[in-house]
């Protein structure tokens, strides 16, 4: 190939074109030549977002920021989305940053696959996130608080804080020594198995008694379980009896469910009531026997005559009784 002026100019323009394409790609201007559609989002604070910043969906780059403007004291961000990506209408846009010194980008989060797709010129709902400056202010306040806390632990403050405690310990050193000595004696007695607490810890018979008590309680619990089981069985039987009565089975069931038996019982009770009423009125033999005074008097006279006759028979003797009977017969 000849090293002519035309050749050198061609190579220069080819390199310049490659460099231009690389620069446009780095600054995001190459998206102007790509197919896509425009969507918008409105934020209270753009947080240093600028044209050419990335737009990501699920961490994947789907476009770039095309414009950042001010509308009604709010930042209106225009984004150019690549044509092969679709954004659900229920998704939300959030301005995030990749690190303390990183670049801001717009993250599109949420959205359901079944939701309608956002059309060109549509507006996304937004979610505000604290900006880096606010976070740094909070960190500065935390650092100031930690610094103030460390200053409070200076030697002067510690001496002021511990001074009364030290004075109290000095003034009551004798009492504290006695308390410690008494505590040592008590713990020694406990270790030796003396006293109530020592016996509770070291006495084997007390352990056996406690074990027996627990065993008795366990037996009582088993018996209670048995009684509960028996009670459940009885309740089941009672339930069965009630069901049989309700279904008209057995004597009680027939008494409660049989209409004919009910009618017969009603008639019998009616007849009994009529009989009792007649008896109360003095009708019939039983009624007269209960209510007629003359019948009672005649019964008394008859009994008196029978009593006199028996007395006379006792006085007459056997032969007289036999003769009287023969005379009566013949």
C-alpha positions in Angstrom: 0.0 0.0 0.0 1.4 3.4 -1.0 2.1 5.9 1.8 0.2 8.7 0.1 -1.5 11.7 1.6 -4.9 10.1 0.9 -4.0 7.0 2.8 -2.8 8.9 5.8 -6.0 11.0 5.8 -8.2 7.9 5.6 -6.4 6.3 8.5 -6.7 9.5 10.5 -10.5 9.9 9.9 -11.1 6.1 10.8 -9.2 6.5 14.1 -11.1 9.8 14.8 -14.4 8.0 14.1 -13.6 5.1 16.4 -12.5 7.6 19.2 -15.6 9.6 18.7 -17.8 6.5 19.0 -16.0 5.5 22.2 -16.4 9.0 23.7 -20.0 9.1 22.8 -20.6 5.7 24.4 -18.8 6.8 27.6 -20.8 10.0 27.9 -24.1 8.3 26.9 -24.6 10.4 23.8 -24.5 7.3 21.6 -28.0 6.5 22.9 -29.2 9.3 20.6 -28.6 7.1 17.7 -30.3 4.0 19.2 -33.9 3.1 19.0 -35.9 3.7 22.2 -38.7 5.6 23.9 -38.9 8.4 26.4 -40.3 8.1 29.9 -40.3 10.6 32.8 -40.2 10.7 36.6 -40.5 13.6 39.1 -38.4 13.8 42.2 -38.2 16.2 45.1 -34.4 16.2 44.8 -32.4 15.1 41.8 -29.4 14.4 44.1 -26.7 15.4 41.7 -28.2 13.3 38.9 -27.1 14.4 35.5 -27.6 13.7 31.8 -26.0 10.4 30.7 -26.4 8.6 34.1 -27.5 5.0 33.9 -31.1 3.8 34.2 -31.3 0.2 35.6 -34.0 -2.4 36.0 -33.2 -5.3 38.3 -29.5 -4.2 38.1 -29.5 -4.3 34.3 -28.8 -1.2 32.2 -31.9 -0.5 30.1 -31.3 3.2 29.3 -29.8 6.5 30.3 -30.9 9.8 31.7 -31.8 12.1 28.8 -32.7 15.3 30.6 -32.9 16.8 34.1 -35.1 19.9 34.5 -37.0 21.9 37.1 -40.9 21.8 36.9 -43.0 23.4 39.7 -40.0 23.3 42.1 -39.4 19.6 41.5 -36.8 17.8 39.4 -38.3 16.2 36.3 -36.0 13.5 34.9 -36.4 12.3 31.3 -35.1 8.9 30.6 -34.5 7.2 27.2 -35.2 3.5 27.5 -34.0 1.0 24.9 -36.7 -0.3 22.7 -36.2 -3.9 23.6 -37.1 -3.3 27.3 -40.6 -2.8 28.7 -41.4 -1.1 32.0 -44.6 -2.1 34.0 -46.8 0.8 34.9 -46.8 -0.1 38.6 -43.0 0.1 38.9 -41.3 2.9 40.8 -38.2 5.0 40.1 -35.6 5.7 42.8 -32.3 7.7 42.6 -29.5 5.6 44.1 -25.7 5.9 44.3 -23.2 3.1 43.8 -20.9 4.2 46.7 -19.8 7.1 48.8 -17.8 8.4 45.8 -19.8 6.7 43.1 -22.1 7.9 40.4 -25.8 8.3 40.8 -28.2 6.3 38.7 -32.0 5.8 38.4 -33.2 2.3 39.6 -36.6 1.1 38.5 -38.0 -1.3 41.1 -41.1 -3.3 41.7 -43.7 -3.9 39.1 -45.6 -7.1 38.2 -45.2 -9.0 34.9 -49.0 -8.9 34.3 -49.2 -5.1 34.6 -49.7 -3.0 31.5 -46.5 -1.7 29.9 -45.6 2.0 30.2 -46.0 3.8 26.9 -43.7 6.4 25.4 -44.1 9.7 27.2 -45.5 8.0 30.4 -44.6 9.0 33.9 -43.3 6.7 36.6 -44.2 6.8 40.3 -41.2 7.7 42.4 -39.8 6.8 45.8 -37.5 9.3 47.6 -34.3 8.2 49.2 -32.1 10.2 51.6 -29.3 11.8 49.7 -25.6 11.4 50.5 -25.4 14.9 52.2 -28.2 14.1 54.6 -26.5 10.8 55.5 -23.2 12.5 56.1 -24.9 15.1 58.3 -26.3 12.2 60.4 -22.9 10.5 60.6 -21.4 13.8 61.7 -24.0 14.1 64.5 -23.2 10.6 65.6 -19.5 11.3 65.6 -20.1 14.4 67.7 -22.2 12.4 70.2 -19.4 9.7 70.4 -16.9 12.4 70.9 -18.9 14.0 73.7 -19.4 10.6 75.3 -15.6 10.0 75.3 -15.0 13.4 76.9 -17.4 12.5 79.7 -15.0 9.7 80.7 -12.1 12.0 81.5 -10.2 11.6 84.7 -11.9 14.6 86.3 -15.4 13.3 85.5 -14.5 9.8 86.7 -13.2 11.1 90.0 -16.4 13.2 90.4 -18.5 10.1 89.7 -16.5 7.6 91.8 -15.6 10.0 94.6 -18.9 9.5 96.6 -18.7 5.7 96.1 -15.1 5.7 97.4 -16.0 7.8 100.4 -18.9 5.5 101.2 -16.6 2.5 101.0 -14.1 4.1 103.4 -16.7 5.2 105.9 -18.4 1.7 106.0 -15.3 -0.5 105.6 -15.9 -2.1 109.1 -19.5 -2.9 108.3 -18.6 -4.2 104.8 -15.9 -6.4 106.4 -18.4 -7.9 108.8 -20.9 -8.5 106.0 -18.3 -10.3 104.0 -17.2 -12.4 107.0 -20.9 -13.3 107.8 -21.4 -14.2 104.2 -18.3 -16.4 104.2 -19.5 -18.2 107.4 -23.0 -18.8 105.9 -21.6 -20.2 102.7 -19.2 -22.4 104.7 -22.2 -23.8 106.7 -24.0 -24.4 103.5 -21.0 -26.3 102.0 -20.8 -28.3 105.2 -24.5 -29.3 104.9 -25.6 -27.4 108.0 -28.8 -25.5 108.3 -32.0 -25.7 106.3 -30.3 -24.7 103.0 -27.3 -26.9 103.5 -29.6 -29.9 104.3 -31.7 -29.2 101.2 -28.6 -29.3 99.1 -26.6 -32.2 100.6 -29.1 -34.3 102.6 -29.8 -37.6 100.6 -32.9 -38.4 102.6 -34.4 -35.0 101.8 -33.7 -35.8 98.1 -35.4 -39.2 98.5 -38.4 -37.6 100.2 -38.7 -35.0 97.4 -38.3 -37.7 94.8 -41.1 -39.8 96.5 -43.3 -36.7 96.7 -42.8 -36.1 93.0 -43.5 -39.8 92.3 -46.7 -39.6 94.3 -47.7 -36.5 92.4 -47.1 -38.3 89.2 -49.2 -41.2 90.4 -52.0 -38.8 91.4 -51.7 -37.2 87.9 -52.0 -40.7 86.3 -55.1 -41.4 88.5 -56.5 -38.1 87.5 -56.0 -38.9 83.9 -57.7 -42.3 84.4 -60.7 -40.5 86.1 -60.8 -38.1 83.3 -60.8 -40.9 80.8 -63.6 -42.7 82.7 -65.6 -39.5 82.9 -65.2 -39.1 79.1 -66.4 -42.7 78.7 -69.4 -41.9 81.0 -70.2 -38.8 79.0 -70.0 -40.8 75.8 -72.4 -43.3 77.2 -74.7 -40.6 78.4 -74.6 -39.0 75.0 -75.5 -42.3 73.4 -78.5 -42.7 75.8 -79.7 -39.2 75.1 -79.4 -39.9 71.4 -81.4 -43.1 71.8 -84.0 -41.2 73.8 -84.2 -38.5 71.2 -84.6 -41.1 68.5 -87.5 -42.7 70.4 -85.7 -46.0 71.3 -86.2 -47.7 74.7 -88.7 -47.0 77.4 -87.8 -43.4 77.9 -87.6 -42.8 74.2 -91.1 -44.2 73.7 -92.4 -42.2 76.7 -91.0 -39.0 75.2 -91.6 -39.7 71.5 -94.6 -42.2 71.2 -97.7 -40.1 70.6 -100.1 -43.0 71.3 -98.5 -43.7 74.7 -98.8 -40.0 75.5 -102.5 -40.0 74.6 -103.1 -43.1 76.7 -101.3 -41.6 79.6 -103.4 -38.4 79.2 -106.6 -40.4 79.2 -105.5 -42.4 82.2 -104.7 -39.3 84.1 -108.1 -37.8 83.2 -109.9 -40.9 84.4 -107.9 -40.9 87.7 -108.7 -37.2 88.2 -112.5 -38.0 87.7 -112.3 -40.9 90.1 -110.6 -38.8 92.8 -113.2 -36.1 92.2 -116.0 -38.6 92.8 -114.3 -39.9 95.9 -114.0 -36.4 97.2 -117.7 -35.8 96.5 -118.6 -39.1 98.4 -119.8 -41.0 95.4 -119.3 -44.8 95.1 -118.4 -47.2 97.8 -114.9 -45.8 98.4 -116.3 -42.3 98.4 -118.9 -43.2 101.0 -116.3 -45.0 103.0 -114.2 -41.9 103.1 -116.8 -39.2 103.4 -120.0 -40.8 105.0 -120.1 -40.4 108.8 -123.0 -42.8 109.3 -121.1 -45.6 107.5 -118.2 -45.0 109.8 -120.5 -45.2 112.9 -122.1 -48.4 111.6 -118.6 -49.9 111.1 -117.7 -49.0 114.6 -120.9 -50.5 116.1 -120.3 -53.7 114.1 -116.8 -54.0 115.4 -118.1 -53.4 118.9 -120.6 -56.2 118.5 -118.0 -58.6 117.1 -115.8 -57.8 120.1 -118.6 -58.5 122.6 -119.5 -61.8 120.8 -115.9 -62.9 121.0 -115.8 -62.1 124.7 -119.0 -64.1 125.3 -117.6 -67.0 123.4 -114.5 -67.0 125.5 -116.6 -67.1 128.7 -118.9 -70.0 127.5 -116.2 -72.5 126.9 -115.8 -75.0 124.1 -118.8 -77.2 124.9 -121.2 -74.3 125.0 -119.8 -73.1 121.7 -120.4 -76.5 120.2 -124.0 -76.7 121.6 -124.8 -73.3 120.3 -123.5 -74.2 116.9 -125.5 -77.5 116.9 -128.7 -75.6 117.9 -128.1 -73.2 115.2 -127.8 -75.9 112.6 -130.8 -78.0 113.7 
